[in-house]
Structures are given as structure tokens and as C-alpha cells.
């Protein structure tokens, strides 16, 4: 099965402009990579928190995770995966039955449409198998770059950056980028790191965002990378107050 061979993304003009903090490009790269190394020490077990055993299960679980917690998805998927074992099962699914199983994940009608369409497209164009190339994945119903990179990185071992809400928030808070468009964020952050770091960087930032660097009140005083963060002080810096904000997980 052909798979993407990751290459450094074409450098957009935005990468060449002044860095968000005014530091040199080299200083930004060094600081960003040091943050990644520190996060690796803080979260040595970081991984995808969706439960799956093959690429199709991960693809479906990731579709279900939109506007839903991984914990909720993981409660639904054992029943779902027992009932629908391959792309043909999803392609021929009874809509009412499928919607009932996935109802608690929210937006269940739209998700059912995507999953049934996904099964049909896989059977029609890919012999029922999940393709291992980004260009093929993003053409499937319900699959964007974020979902595609989750599947590539975690089911196929092809490095990819997953720009979800946590990832985008943290890279902006760390001033690695000031971009808000997910595709632009993906390219700008990819240019700071070797391709081999992309998948684990995504996991580590998501884990840190869920546990410490919250959207409203980041636990700055309990943050293991505070000394490298230009946004230190956005949340409580007093250690006891900050520690009370930490959510230890797991979130699956």
C-alpha cells in the first residue's frame, strides 16, 4: 500500500516574516525544540487516547471525536466496532441502528452520514482498505487534514501534525506561531521540527493542554515548561493555586 513519504513542507512566505516574539528564527527553533524535549520528559507515555486496533477503527473513532471527548468515544466504540467490522459493514449500515449507537457522541446524524459514506467510498475506490496517503484520506467523507494526520501518524507510522483545539492554543501561547488557520499552523510548526518529531509533538501538546495549559486558566505555576513560555502569567503563578488546576488524566 503506497504511503506518504513526509517531506518538509514548502516554506510559505509567512514563515520568513518576523517571529511572534521578535526573537531570531534560530532562537525560535531552538526554544521550540527545547519545549518538545521538556514535554517528552513530562509525558513519556503520551499517546493517542482513542482506543483502536486498526486504521479503520481509528478513522471512525476520530470522526466521532469531533465536538466530543475521547472518553465518550471510547465508551461507544466497543459496541460500534463489534457490530461493524469492516468498510462493507459501514457501507451497508442501517442508519437508524448506527445513529442509535453513536447518539451520545453528538451530531450523530452528520457523523452517521460521514461513516456510511466513508464505508461506501472505501469499498468503491480502495478495496475496502483505509489508504495510507494524505491526499487519498482527505477525499473521504468526514475526513479533513486533522483526522488524516491522526490516522497517518498513529495507524501507519507516517509523521503528521494534528492541529486540534489544544494544539493550536498551545503553539500560539508558546509563540511558536501567531497563525489561526489550521493548515497555516500545521505548515509553520512543521517547519520548526524534524518530521520524525511531528506525531509525538502533537500528542505531547494535546496532553499538556488537557492537563495543565487550559484555555481559560492555565496552571502557569505548575507548568514544567514555564521558563520557556512567553505567556507565563496568563494563569495563576502561585504554586498551590496552580496545582489545584491540574487535571491528571487519563482522559480516555
KAMOQUI-V477363 format. One record per residue. N is the residue number from 0. SS is DSSP state (~ for helix, > for strand, _ for the rest). PSI is psi as a letter, one per 40 degrees, with the letter a starting at -180 (* if undefined). BURIAL is + if it has 9 or more other C-alpha atoms within 8 Angstrom, else -. Layout:
n: [N,N]
ss: [SS,SS]
psi: [PSI,PSI]
burial: [BURIAL,BURIAL]
This chain:
n: [0,1,2,3,4,5,6,7,8,9,10,11,12,13,14,15,16,17,18,19,20,21,22,23,24,25,26,27,28,29,30,31,32,33,34,35,36,37,38,39,40,41,42,43,44,45,46,47,48,49,50,51,52,53,54,55,56,57,58,59,60,61,62,63,64,65,66,67,68,69,70,71,72,73,74,75,76,77,78,79,80,81,82,83,84,85,86,87,88,89,90,91,92,93,94,95,96,97,98,99,100,101,102,103,104,105,106,107,108,109,110,111,112,113,114,115,116,117,118,119,120,121,122,123,124,125,126,127,128,129,130,131,132,133,134,135,136,137,138,139,140,141,142,143,144,145,146,147,148,149,150,151,152,153,154,155,156,157,158,159,160,161,162,163,164,165,166,167,168,169,170,171,172,173,174,175,176,177,178,179,180,181,182,183,184,185,186,187,188,189,190,191,192,193,194,195,196,197,198,199,200,201,202,203,204,205,206,207,208,209,210,211,212,213,214,215,216,217,218,219,220,221,222,223,224,225,226,227,228,229,230,231,232,233,234,235,236,237,238,239,240,241,242,243,244,245,246,247,248,249,250,251]
ss: [_,_,>,_,_,_,_,_,_,_,_,_,~,~,~,~,_,_,_,_,_,_,_,_,~,~,~,~,~,~,~,~,~,~,~,~,~,~,~,~,~,~,_,_,_,_,_,_,_,_,_,_,_,_,~,~,~,~,~,~,~,~,~,~,_,_,_,_,_,~,~,~,~,~,~,~,~,~,~,~,~,~,~,_,_,_,~,~,~,~,~,_,_,_,~,~,~,~,~,~,~,~,~,~,~,_,_,~,~,~,~,~,~,~,~,~,~,~,~,~,~,~,~,~,~,_,_,_,_,_,_,>,_,~,~,~,~,_,_,_,_,_,_,_,~,~,~,~,~,~,~,~,~,~,~,~,_,_,_,_,_,_,_,_,~,~,~,~,~,~,~,~,~,_,_,_,_,_,_,_,_,~,~,~,~,~,~,~,~,~,_,_,_,_,~,~,~,~,~,~,~,~,~,~,~,~,~,~,~,~,~,_,_,_,_,_,_,_,_,~,~,~,_,_,_,~,~,~,_,_,_,_,_,_,_,_,_,_,~,~,~,~,~,_,_,_,_,_,_,_,_,_]
psi: [h,i,i,h,h,h,i,h,i,h,h,i,d,d,d,e,i,i,i,d,e,e,i,i,d,d,d,d,d,d,d,d,d,d,d,d,d,d,d,d,d,d,g,e,e,h,i,h,e,h,h,i,e,i,d,d,d,d,d,d,d,d,d,d,e,h,f,i,i,d,d,d,d,e,d,d,d,d,d,d,d,d,d,h,e,i,d,d,d,d,d,e,i,h,d,d,d,d,d,d,d,e,d,e,e,i,f,d,d,d,d,d,d,d,d,d,d,d,d,d,d,d,d,d,e,f,f,e,i,h,i,f,h,d,d,d,d,e,e,i,h,e,h,a,d,d,d,d,d,d,d,d,d,d,d,e,f,h,h,i,h,h,g,a,d,d,d,d,d,d,d,d,d,e,f,d,i,e,i,d,h,d,d,d,d,d,d,d,d,d,e,e,i,i,d,e,e,d,d,d,d,d,d,d,d,d,d,d,d,d,d,d,g,i,d,d,g,i,g,d,e,e,h,e,f,d,e,e,h,e,e,h,e,d,a,h,e,h,d,d,d,d,d,e,e,h,h,e,a,i,f,*]
burial: [-,-,-,-,-,-,-,-,-,-,+,-,-,-,-,-,-,-,+,+,-,-,+,-,-,-,-,+,+,-,+,+,+,-,+,+,-,+,+,+,-,-,+,-,-,+,-,-,-,+,+,-,-,-,+,+,+,+,+,+,+,+,+,+,+,-,-,+,-,+,+,+,+,+,-,+,+,-,-,+,+,-,-,+,-,+,+,+,+,+,+,+,+,-,-,-,-,+,+,-,+,+,+,-,+,-,-,+,-,-,+,+,-,+,+,+,+,+,+,+,+,+,+,-,-,+,-,+,+,+,+,+,+,+,-,+,+,+,-,+,+,+,+,-,+,+,+,+,+,+,+,+,+,+,+,+,-,+,+,+,+,+,+,-,-,+,+,+,+,+,+,+,+,+,+,+,+,-,-,-,-,+,-,+,+,+,+,+,+,+,+,+,+,+,+,-,+,+,+,+,+,+,+,+,+,+,+,+,+,+,+,+,+,+,-,-,+,+,+,+,+,+,+,-,+,+,-,-,+,-,-,+,-,-,+,+,+,-,+,-,+,+,+,-,+,+,-,-,-,-,-,-]
